[in-house]
Amino acid sequence: MEIIPAIDIIEGKAVRLSKGDYTQKKIYNENPLEVALQFEDAGLKRLHLVDLDGAKAGNVVNWKVLESIAGKTNLLVDFSGGISSEKNVQITFDSGAAYAAVGSMAVKKTVIFQDWLTAFGVEKFILGADVLNEKIMIKGWTEATEINIFNFLKHYRTKGIQQFFCTDISRDGLLQGSANDLYKKILDEVTDLKLIASGGVSSLQDLESLRTIGCHGAIVGKAIYENRISLKELATFNS
């Protein structure tokens, strides 16, 4: 199982939110590149970089942070937040992202999103599924939908997307454990997909559970910043 550390960006700084609430923001580092270099030095290979300003604005904002990290590390970076146009997709890849992680557009503008898959290559995209009570949330978790998570994943699996992030918003940033029951249900109902768990990881035991369930990867954020899991432990787990 791949360990994917996360950096969330607001105003160019590395932050974390609790349950997606922008008013519950904690700044961890003024320079996200420093954080990314620490991850790389620990032997980690990937990075989940979230443009929270972009998610809120509906347009990519912090692409220079992406450019800096992609240019000065060898991390495979997936970038998300505000990717709402072909120009945004182009900026994302031109700035060095290995993958574009898209959620809202895959929900609201399905034809446009499928055009991107054709234009840039389906293998370059990761589908972001943010979930509350098994329903998809969009626009940086600010807008609810009636779309069922299982149908959503099944639909895009038929389009060729392999990697899926799934975040249980009710657990994100709270360090209360990951949504194991939800992930089990997804893996039982939707076959042959690479499910990347996101939200709530607080310990190595959580990661062991996710690996046992069959998750392809796990995003770890606040547990690193709050020293619940050390980078050395993550690198050992990842090896």
N, C-alpha and C positions, 0 to 999 in steps of 0.2 A: 504494500500500500504506500502510495506517495504521500509524503508530508509536504504541505504547501503553506508556508507562512504568509501572513496577510499584512499589508500596509494600507490603511485607509487615509485618504488625503482630504484635508480641508485647508484652504488658503495656503497650499504648499507645504503643510506640516503633517506629520504622522500623528493620527488621533485614533481613538476608539469611541464608539457610541454604545449605549445600552438600549437594546430592543429597537434600534433604528431611530432613536429620538435625538434629533440634532441639538436639542437643548441640554442633553446629557453627554456632553463632549469632554473628553480628557486628552490633552496634548501630551504625547510621549516623547517626541523629538522634533525639533525645529527643522531638521535636515533628514528627510526620508532616505537619501542615498547612504548615510551612515548606517541606518538600520539594515538596508539591503546588503551592504558590504559585510555586516556582522553575520547575516544569514549565509552568505556565500562562504565566508571564512569558516563557518561551522560545517560546511560540506553539503548544505542544502542546494537543491538544483532548480527549484521553481519558486515563483512568487506570484501571489494574488494581489494585484494593485487596484484599489478602488478609488475612483474619482467621485467623492461624495458631493463636491460642489457641482460636478457635471450631472450627477444623478438628479439633483434638485433642480438644476437649470434646464435639463433636457438637452444638453449640448456639452461636448467635451470641453473641459476647462483646464485641467492640470496635466496637459500633455507634455509640458516641459519636464515635469517630474519623471514621467515615463521615459522620456528621451535621455535624461541624465542617468537613470538606473540601468536602462537597456544598453546605453553606450559605455558605461563604466563597470559593469559586471557581466558575468556570463550566465546569469539567471535566465531561465525561460519564463518570461513575464506574460501573464494574462491580464488584460486591462479591461475594466468595466466602469460604467457610470456615464450616462449622457450620450451614448452612441446612438444617435437618432437620424443620421443621414449618411449617404454614401461618402460624403466629404469627411464626416467623423470617422468612418471606418478607415478611409485612406490615411487620415492623420494618425490613427492608432497604429497602423502597420508601418507607416513612414517613420514614426517615432520609436520603432523598435520592438513592438509587442510581438510575441510569438503567436498569441491567440487574442481574439476579441471575445469577451464574454458579454452576451446580450440577453436581456430579459424583457423589458417593456416593449421593444419593437417587435419581438417575436410573438407578443400577445396582441398588440393593437394594430400592427401594420404587417400582417403575415405575408402579403404579396411582395412588399418591398424587401422584407427580411429574406425571403427566398431568392429574390434577385441578387442580394448580396452573396448568398451561398454559392450561386452560380458564378458570379463575377470574381470573387476572391478565393473560392475553394471551400467546400464544406468542412474540410479538416482544420481550417483556420479559426473555426468558431466553437465556443463553448456556450451551451445554453444555460442561462441563469434562471433558476426556479425558486423564487422567494415565496414561502408558504406560511399561511396562518390558518389553522383548522382545515388543512387539506385543500385550501383554495389559494390561487395565485394572487400575490400582491405585486404591484408595479410602481414605477416612478419613485424609486428610492424608498419603497415601503409606505408611501403616503396614500396610495389608491388601491382600494379593494376590487376584486373581480369575483365572478361566480364560476370561474374556470377551475375544473378539477385537476389536481396535480397529475393524477395517473393518466388521464386522457391527453393532457398537455405533453407529457413525456413520450407517450406512445406515438402521438402524431409526428413529433419531430424526429423520433428514432427512425420512422419510415422515410424521412427526408435525408437520412444519411449522417445526422449528427451523432457522434459517439460519446462525447464528454458532456456531463451535466453537473452543474453545481446545484445543490439543494440546501437552502437555508430555512430552518424553522425559526421564524422571527421571534416567537415567544421565548426562545432560549438564547438568542444571540447576545453576546456581551455580558451574560449573567454568570458564566462559569458554573452552571448547574447541570452539566452533562449534556451529551448530544441526543438527538431525537431518534434513538435506536429503533423504536417501534415503527416510526414512519419510514425509515430507511429499509427496514426488513420488508415492509409491505410493498414499497416501490420495487425492490429487487425481486420480490415474488411475482409481482404483476407485470413488470416491464422487463422483458428478457434482453440479454446481450447489450447492455449499456454500461458505460464507465461512470459510476455514480461517485461524485465527490461530495462528502459530507461537509457541512459548514454550519457553525453556530453551536456554542455551548461547551466545546471541548475544554476540559479543566484539568486533565491528568493523563498520564500514560495509560491508566486503566481504561479511560474513554477511548483512546486510540486502539488499544488491544480489542475492545469490544467492536469497534467499527471494522477492524480488519477481519475479525471473526465473522461478522455479518456478511462480508463480501464487498465492502466499499473499495473502489479503485483508489481513492485518495481522501485526504482530510485536510481541511483548512484550519490552521491554528493561528489565533490572533491574540486575544486578551490574555490567555494563559501564559504566553511568552512575556508580554509586557508587565504582567503582574507577578512574574517569577514563580508561577505554579509549575511550569515545565522549563527546564534549561535547554539552551541550544545544543549542548553536548548530548543530552538525553534524546533530543529529536534526531540528531545526526546518527546516533547509535540505533535508534528505532528504524530509521530510514535505510540503514545499510543492509 
